[in-house]
Amino acid sequence: MGEEPNGVESPKEEVEATATTDAQSSRFRIPIWVLVVGMIFALVLAGFVVLQVVEPLADLLLDSGSDVPVPDGASLERERDDVGSASKEWLYATEQTGCDVAKFYADQGANCTFAPYACGLENEQTAYDSMFHVATCIKSEKNSVGGYSWRVDISSGFQTGKPTRFSIALYD
């Protein structure tokens, strides 16, 4: 119909084709409110993903999740990093009896194993002439990265300084 002798379309047909394409594209326009709702949904989803990533990342980078309780009145005597399979180890001394320190950790939810005859029925400590092992307490904790555990070894009967000493090993 308006084809030129050399096979090129006439300008009239080109204008009709352009008009048809413009009419078709106007039929498929997305309403602005759908775009706005989509963007809000994308922002909410991105915020949720960021919040899920930030907490574990902060735990990894800041090492904020490995808190081990220490009884009041205990004084830090030594701190070491990377001791055997433990990532940290602390040595404390206190005037409290070894049985009282073990009771403190048992009250914190630790599983304590007492040496035979170290503590009596009323949690009174048996008197010995030399240093002796009182208890070992272990607890595992969960955090957003996975978890960690700690172990407390309690000994008493020291003749110099404070009579009770305990070491805390942190495993993460």
Long-range contacts (C-beta under 8 A, 24 or more apart in sequence): 55-144, 56-144, 56-145, 59-143, 59-144, 59-145, 60-145, 65-141, 65-143, 65-144, 65-145, 65-148, 66-141, 66-143, 66-148, 66-150, 66-170, 66-172, 68-150, 68-152, 68-168, 68-170, 69-104, 69-105, 69-108, 70-168, 71-96, 71-100, 71-101, 71-104, 74-101, 74-166, 75-162, 77-165, 83-169, 84-169, 85-171, 86-151, 86-169, 86-170, 86-171, 87-170, 87-171, 87-172, 88-169, 88-170, 89-167, 89-168, 89-169, 89-170, 90-167, 90-168, 91-165, 91-166, 91-167, 92-165, 92-166, 92-167, 92-168, 93-158, 93-161, 93-162, 93-164, 93-165, 94-162, 94-164, 94-165, 94-166, 95-162, 95-163, 95-164, 96-164, 97-124, 97-125, 97-156, 97-163, 97-164, 98-125, 98-134, 98-135, 98-154, 98-155, 98-156, 98-157, 98-164, 98-166, 99-123, 99-124, 99-125, 99-134, 99-135, 99-156, 100-125, 101-134, 101-152, 101-154, 101-164, 101-166, 102-134, 102-135, 102-137, 102-154, 105-135, 105-137, 105-139, 105-152, 105-154, 106-137, 108-139, 109-139, 110-137, 110-138, 110-139, 110-152, 111-137, 111-138, 111-139, 112-136, 112-137, 112-138, 113-137, 118-156, 125-156, 128-157, 129-157, 130-157, 130-159, 131-155, 131-156, 131-157, 131-158, 131-159, 132-156, 132-157, 134-164, 147-172, 148-172
